[in-house]
């Protein structure tokens, strides 16, 4: 039986009905044993101290970690030289408590000791090792339905799917509460929040100590990337949120298969998450516990640790996603000579049957998922998705090409704006077995959000805050779904998934695309003259801010280099240098991907989008393929100061002539030198913050761009 608290009997709730609920007991529901650690007993601090007196081996470790005794000269769990992993490594040869060892589903001593250390610090009532099974998932979901955390949707309309509403204050990534605590501030750089790691560890100790009282600590072994792939990385997350467990099961590969690969001594990234709401005896839980006032997401680059406190929102609590897959992985990739990027990966097949893999970096909520799952309007062209958000790339010594994997196993997509018109493949993907967060609930028991249909649903609707709305109240323009509402669903359900989406060897990348939301200045598409120029284009990505991150400045323009502004785990100046080093890492630099920039969002003087977008973006992809296949064909491009821009007639607009008539194509492809000179000035101001860490090669590229704009010379 799955115990959430010893004093509460779990109940199984039928997902096909909001009303039907069946109580169950352990003897009648499951014969499978769940793993509970026993290094510390339940029942309070006094009994824990008693236990330590009679278990000196454990006591010595706990004293070192500072979980019970008072800190001595900051020699605590959070001391700079005694992270959970390094502390456990100190006791690598310590004999593991027999009872604990028998119950843990691994012989990895370092991992077992690390879990014991977290149990000592966090003081949960129970510890459960997640095996990733369907039975485990069903029991966790049932418990959350019983508590009101998850609402089953109409099983006929949306089978196996659920709606969750977060606390209204816990709806997005919090960049102001995200920290890179490197030993030296300069290594975090000016784009990251930095706190001295010793100071932060003391702060974390105060927050996390006892934070899981009254709750279960779930241990989630997870793999980012196909299990066994040389490009994959393993993490282990502890959390007190069952909601995190069921989402991690979708977004990553979790459970016993991961432990089997981890073996007895392989490395893992330690991840600790708590909602920050301990339950003392008699306390009543809430559907969405969080502690926003103390929220923090902390990364220690040197020890590869992640600590997240106070938030249950996916970007802050699914620690395999942005935290490991980008912030920590970017540091690991820097050290290894590879790349960990905020990029989609798609497979593009021409009518001739030739296939290319393309990576693309856009800031959050700028259309990555729509592009990755696009249904081309051009006859004969096919797009298949490898991944829609994160991309790990490594050079092959055999052919000097970059090979990429999607480290995730699911989509964590933005719901508003997703429709049968904008992304039919996404709509088919989320038809079943999907977790929706902060969308509206219709009277029929289905979900709805702005942009799904032209009109709001008929009948009564419950908005994302749980408030009733019906048509008689009128349309007050207040969104029924939160602008950053999400869906979590397995890649395997996508009808447009690429056959190689989980190939452990990855797929070869032929082109890299940068882009953002730009209403003016930036043309529909252009190609850079070479790799270094492409790095400058990536470094100057700018976009109108979206709702994916907190803040009141939605719509304002900000630089978002490589779409990695919130995700680079080290100094962005060093990050630029890392990208510039790529040609020196391969035998044949000519095999590097070609670099392009796109802008689907340019508007006319009336504020209307000039380009139809969505499936018609395939016309831009076709031009990119034309450039890859025919680099010397001058009929395809104009050489401009910013790069190679398509000649209007080189873009296939068959079927959309009326949408782009009246000189629209010329406007979409126009390069206004004065406007771009203003962009150069803004870029110089922005780059000043990186000081001596900013690469001289990029300064030269910027100088060259300015010169070409002043002289109106092509590349």
N, C-alpha and C positions, 0 to 999 in steps of 0.2 A: 504494500500500500504506500502511496506517496504521501508522506507527512509534511504538511506545510507548517503546522505547529502541533505539538503533542496534545494540546488541549482542544484542538478543533478537528473533528472528524471530516475527512474529505468527502466530497460528493461528486458524482458523475452527472454531467448535464448533457442531454442529447443535443448535438449541434443543429439538428433539423427543426428545433422548436425553441421559442423564447420562453415557453411556459413549462414544458415537461422537464422534470428533474428527478433523477433516481439516486437515492442514497446507496453507498456501497461500503463494504468493509474489506480489509485486506485479504481475508480468507476467501471471499467470493469473487474478487475482481482480478487479482493478479498473483501468479505464483512466482513471478520474476523477482529476484532479490535486488533491492536498491542498496547502493554503497553509502554507508555512513561512517565517517571517521570517528574515532573515540579518543584522540589524544587529549582532549579536554572534555570533562563531563558537563552535562547540562545542569542548570540549577544555581547559577550565580557565582560570584567572585569568591566567596568564602570556600565553597567546595572545590573550586578550581585551585585555589592556593593549597588546600589540603592535599589534592591530587599531586601537586608538584612536589610536596614534601616527600611523598612516597615514590616518586619517579625522578630521581636525580638527573638522569640523562636528558629527559625532556626539560626539566627545570633549568639546567644549565643553558640550554638553547634559548628558552623563553627569556631568561635573564639577559642574555646577550641581545636579544631582539627587543627587549624593553616592553614586552606585552603586558607584564604584570608589575614588575618592580618599577620604581621611579627612574627616570633617565639619570645616568651618571655621566657627566661631561658630554651629554648628547650622544652617548653610545647606545643608540636606540635602533629600532627597526628602520628608522628613517635617517640614521647617520649616513653621511656621504659615502663612507667606505663599507657600510653594511646594508646594502639593499637586500630585499628578500632573496634574490638569487645568490648574491655574493655571500650573504649570511648562511644560506643553505649550503653553498659550496664549501664554506669553512667546516661544516659538519658533514661533508660528503661521505665520510667513512663512519659516521655515527650509526650505531645499530638502530634500525627503525623499530618503533614500538610494535610488538608482534600483533596485537589486536588491530592496530591501524593497518599494518602491512597486509594482513589477511583480507581486510575489507576493501582496500584500495585496488582498483583494476589495473595496476601498473607496478612494475618493479623498478621504476625510475626513482632512485633514492633522492636525487636532488629535487625532483618535482614533489615527491611525498613530503619532504621536509619543508618545502616552500608552502604547500597547502596547509601543513600543520602550523606554520608561522602565521599565516593569514587567519586561521581559525583562532589562534591565541589572541591576535590583535582585535579581530572583528566580533568575536564572541557570539556566533550564531547559535540558535537552538539545535540545528541539525546541519549536516553537510551531506550533499548529494553529488556524486560523480555522474555526470551526464553521459549516457551511452548513445544518444542520437536516435533511438528507436522510435517507431511509430507509436508504440504503446506508451512510452514516456511522454511523447508529444501530446497524445490524446488526454492523458491524465493531467498534465499541466494546463492544457486548454480548459478542461472541465473545471478545474479548481478556479481558474480565472473567470470563467462564465459565472460560477457560483458567487464569486465576490463582486461581480459587476464590472470587472476590468475589461472583459471582452463580451461583445454582443453578437450572438449567432445571427447571420443574415438568412433570408429566405432560401431554403435549400433547393428550391426549384429554380429560382432566379440566379442564385450565386452559391452553388454547392460548396460546402467545406470552407466557407469564408466567414470572416469576423470583422467587426468594427470596434475600434478602441478610441476613447477620448482621453487625451492627456489633460493634466492641469493646464489651465489657460496661460500660465506663465512659463510652461515647459514645452515649447512648440518648435524650436529651431536650434541649430548650432549656436553656441555663444562664444564668439571670437574674443570678446573682452575677458572671458573666464578661461581661456585656453592658454597654457603656458609651455614654453620650451625652457627647461631648467638645466642648461648646459653649465659646465664648470665655469666658463668664462662668458660674460655677457656678449662679447663681440661675436662669439660663435653662434649665438641665437640670431643675431642681426636685428636691424631696426624694424623689420616687419613682423616680428614675433614678440609676444609678451614674455619678459624674462624676470625671474625672481631667483635670488641666490639659492642654489639647491639645498644648502644646509638650513636656511630659513624656511624654505618650502617644506622640507621633510618634517620639521617641527610642527608646522601648520597642519600638514596631513595627518600626523600622529594624533593631534587633538581632534580632528574631524572624524577619522576612521575608527578610533578606539571605541569599541562597543557598538559600532554603528549598525551591526546586524543582529543585535539582541532581539529575540522574539521572532526571528525570521530564519529561513533556510539559506545556507550558502551553497550555491550551485557551482560546481567545478566543470568548466566547459573546455575540454581540449579541442582546439580547432585548427584547421589547415587553410591557409589562404593560397589558393591555387589547387590544381589537381593533386590528390594525394600521391606522393611518390615522385612528383615532377622535380627536376633539378632547379626549376625556377620558383618553387613554392617555399613558403615559410610557415612554421608552426608557432602558435601562441597558446597560452592557457589563461582563460579568464575566470575569475571568481566573481560572482554577482549575487545579490539578494533579490533580483527581479526575475520571476518566471517568464515575464513578457520578453525580457532580453533573451532568455534561453530559446524560446520558440522562434524568435526572429533570427538569432544566430544560426539555428538549424537550417533556415532558408538561405541566409546570406553567405554562409561558409559551409565547410564540411566538418562535422563535429563527431565526437564520441570515440568509441573503442578503436575504429580503424586508424584514427590519428594517433592514439596511444601506441598502437602496434608499430607504426612507423617511427615514433619517438624513441621506442626501445628503452634501453636502460640508461643511456647517457647523452642523447642528442640534445642540442640546444633548443630552447623555446623562449618566446617573448612573454614575460610575466605581465598580466593585465588584471588590475583590481578595480571593481566597480561596486559602488553602493548608492542606493537612492538616498541614504542619509536620514532615514526615519526609523530609528529603533523602536520596538514595541515593548514597553514594560508591562508586567502583569496587569490585566484589567484594561489596557489601552485598546481602543477600537481602531482598526485599520481603515484607510481610505482607499478608494479604487485606484488612485494614481498617486502614490507617495513620492514626494520629492522634497528637496530642501534648497530652493533656488537662492536663498540669501547666502548660502555657503557653497554654491556650485563652483566647481573647478575641474578642469580636464588638464592633467599634468603629464608631461613627457620628460624623462631623463635620458638624453641621447647616449651618454657614455655607457650606461648600464642597461639601455634598451628597455626601460620600464615605462608602464602606462598606469596612471592612477586617475580615476574619474569618480567624482563625488557630487551627489545632490540632484542629478538629472536622470530621467528615464528616457528622454528623447533619443531616437536612434543614432543621430550623429554624435551624441555625447556618451552613449551607453553601449553601442555595438562596437566594441573596441578593436575588432578586427578591421573595421572599415576605414574611416579617415585616420584614426590614431595609428594603427599598425601599418595598414596598406599604403599610407602616404607619409605621415610625419616620421615615423620610425623607419619605414622601408626606404624613404628617400635618403636617410643617413646611411643605412646599410648599403644602398646602391652606390652612393658616393664612394664608400670605402672599397666596394667590389668592382667598380667600373661599369656598372649597369645603370638602368633608369627605372624609377618608380613614379608614375605620372598620373595626373587627373585627366585621363583620356579614355574615350570610347575606342573600340576596335570593331571594324565591320569588314565583311568580305563583299567585294563588288565584282560581279560577273557580267561581262559584256555579251552582246548577242552572238559573238563569235566563240563564246565559251571560255574566254581567257579571264582568269581570276586574279584580282589584286586585293591585298589587305591594306586598309587605311586606318591610321590612328588620328583622332581629333580631340583637341583640348578646347573646351568652352567653360567659362565660369558656370557655377551651379544655376539650374533653372534657365539655361539659355538654349535648350533644345538638343542636348546630347542624346537623350533617350529617343526622341523623335527621329533623329538622323540615323541612329544605330538600328532602328526597327523600320526604316522607311520602306514604303511600297512605291517604287519608282513609277512615274507616269510615262516615262519613255519606254516604248515597246521593246521587249527583249532583254532589258536590263534587270538584274536581280541584286538585292541587298540582303545580306544575312548578318545577324548580330553575333559577335563573339563576346562583347561586353559593352556596357553603356556608361561606365563611370571611371574605372581604374584600370591601369595598364602597366604591367611590369615587362620591361624589355631588356634583353641581353644579347650581346654579339655572339654569332657563331664563328669560331675560328676557321671553320671549313670554307665558308663562302663570304665572310665579312658582312653579312646582313644582320639587321636587328630582328630578333624573334620575340614575339609578345605573347603573354598569357593574360587572361582576365583572372585576377586572384579571387574574385567573388563567385558565388554560386547562385546569386539571386539579383533581382532588381529592387532598388529602394527608390522608386520613381515619384516625381512630383505629380499629383493627381490633377489639379486645376489646369485646364487647357487640353487635357488628354481626351480625345474623342474618336469616334469612328472615322472622322474626316482627317484629323491631324495625325493620328497614330493608330490605324486599325489593328496592327499586329499587337500593340500593347493592350488594346481593349479585349482582344481574343485571349491574350496571355492571362489577364486578370479575371477571366470569366469564372474561375473556380480556385479553391485552395489558396486564397489570398487574404492577407491581413491589411485592413485599411485603417489609417489613423487620421483622425480629425476631419473626416468628410461628413456630409449630411446623410441622414437616414430617412428614407421615404416611408410612406404609409404602407407600401407593399413589402417592406423589409429588405429593400435594396439600397445601394449607395448612390449618391449624386454629388457632383461638384460643378462649380462654374466652368463653362466651356464644354461640358459633356454633351449638353443639348442646348439649343438656342433659348428655350424657355425653361423656367423652373418646373419641377414636377407638379402634377396635379395632386390634390389632397394635402393632408397635413405632412409636414416635414419637421424633423428634429435637426437643428443645426449642430455644428461641431462642438458647441458648448453645452449641448443637451437641452436647448431651449426650443419651444414649440413655435413653428411658423406655419400659417396656412394662407392660401391665396387671398382670403378676405382682408388680410393685413396689408396687402399691397406690396409692391416691390420697392423696398426702401434702399436698395443698392448695397445693403450690408451683406457681405458674403455668407452663404450658408455653410460653405466649407472653408477651412483656414487656407490662406494663400500658399502655405507650405505643407498642406496635407499630403499624405503619402500612401503608397501601396508597397507592400513587401510580397514578392512572389518569386518562385524558382525560375531560373533561366530555362530549365528543362521543359517548362510549359509553353515556351514561346514558339509559335509556328514558324518564325523566321530565324530560329537559331542556326548558326553555322555548324556544319558537321564536325568542324575542328574546334568548337568553342571550348572544349575541355581537353584538348590535345596536350599531353604533358610536355611536349617539345615546343609548343607555341606555334605561332604563324608568322611568316616573313612580312615585314612592313615595307611597303613601297612608297607610301606618301604620308606625311604628317600635316595636319590642317590645324591652324589656330583660328579663333574667332571670338566674337562677343556681340553684345547688343549695342550697335552704334546707329543712331538715327541719321547722322550726317557724316561727311568726310570720307569714310572708308568705303571703297568700291565693293561690288558683289564678290569678286574673287581676284586674286593676283598670286603669282608665283615669285618666290625670292630668287635672287641671282645665284646664291650658293649657300652652303651650310651656315657660315658665320652671319651672313645677312639674315638667314632664317632664325638664328638665335636672337638677333636684335628684334625681329618681328615678334617672336615669342615673348621677349622681355618687355615689349611695349603693348601687350594685349591690354585693352581697356574696355570696360563694359558698364552699362547702367546697372546699378546695384539691384539685386532681386531679393525676394522674401526668404531665400534659403538660409540666410544669416539674420540674426536679430539686428534691430536698429530702425530708426525712423527715417533714414535717408534713402529709402527705396526709390530707384529711378535716377539717383545722382551718379555721375560718372566717376569711376575710380580705376586706377591701374590695377591689374590683376595678372602679373607676369606668369606666363605659361598656364594660366588658370590655377596657379599653385599658391597664391597669396596666403590663404588660410592654412595651407597644408605642407609647405616646405618645412622640414624639421631642423633646418640650420640656416646660416646666413645666406640670403638670397644672392649676394654678390658672389659667394663661393659656388652657389648653385649655377649661376650663369657660367662661371669658369668650368664647371663640370660638363655642361653641355658643349662648351667650346672645345673641350678636350677630346670629344668623340672621334673626329677624323684621325687623331694620332693613335687611337686604340685599335685600328683595323689595318690590315695589309692593303686593302683596296678601298680608299675613301669614296670612290665613285659609286660604290654599292650602297652608300648611305641613302636613306629615304629623301625624296625631294620635299621641299617645304612650301606650303601654301597658306593663304589667309582668306577667310570668307566672312561675309556680313549679310545675313538674310534680312536684317531689320532696318534697312535704310527707308526713310519716309520722305514723302513729298511735302510741299508747302502747306497742304491741307492736313498734315499729320497722318496720312494713310500710308500703309506699307506699299512700296512700289513693286516688290518681288512677291509672287504668289507663295513661295516657300513650300514646306512639307514635301510631298512626293515630287514636286517640280525641282527640288534641290538636286535631284538625280541629273539634271541637265548640267549643273556645275560639276558634279562628279564625273560626268562623261568628258567634259573639257579637261579635267585633271588627268584622266586616262589618256586622252589625246596627246597631252603634253608629255606624259611618260613614254608613250609609244613613238612619238614623232617630235623629239626635242629640237630638231633643226627646221621644222616647218614654220616659216615666218608668217604664213597665212593665219596662224592660230592666235597671234599675239601682237600687241604693241609694246615696245620697250619704253617704259616710263621711268621717272626718277624713283618710284617706290618698288618697281619690279615689273614682271611681265603680266600685262593685263589683257584679257581676251579682246579681240576685235568683235564688235557686236554680231557680225555675221558668223563668227566661229562658234557661237553658242547655239545649240539646237533648241529653238523655241517653237517647233512645230506643235500645233494644238493649243498654244497659249498666246498666239499673236495678238489677240484682242486685249489680253491682260497687260501687255507691255508695249502697246502702240503709242504713237505720238511722241517719239523720242525718249521713251522711258528707259530703253536699254542703254542709250548713250548716257543718260543721267546716272544709271546704276553703275556704269563703268568709268565715269569721269574721275579724273585725278585733279583736284584743285590744289595747285602748288602752295598758294597762300595759306589755305587751311592746314595743309600738311606741315608747313613751316611752323605754324602755331603748335602743332602736335610735337614737333621736334623740341621746341622750347619747353613744353610741359614735361617731356621725357627727361630733358637735362635736369630740370628742377627735381624730378622724382628720383633720378639716379644719384643725385648728390648725397642722399642719405646713406648710401653704401660706402662712402668715403674710399679709403685705400683698398677695400675689398672689391670695388667695382673693376671689372676687367678692362685693361687698356684696349684690347681688341674690339670691345663693344663701343668704346669712346670713338675709335677710328671709324667703325661702321656708322655711327651717328653723324660724325663729321662728314663722311662721304655722302650720306643721304642728304644732309643740309646743302652741301655743295651742288649735288645734282638738282635739287629743287630750285636753288637760286639760278642755276644756269639752264634749267629746263632740259637736262640731259637724261637719256635713258641709262639703264643699268648696263 
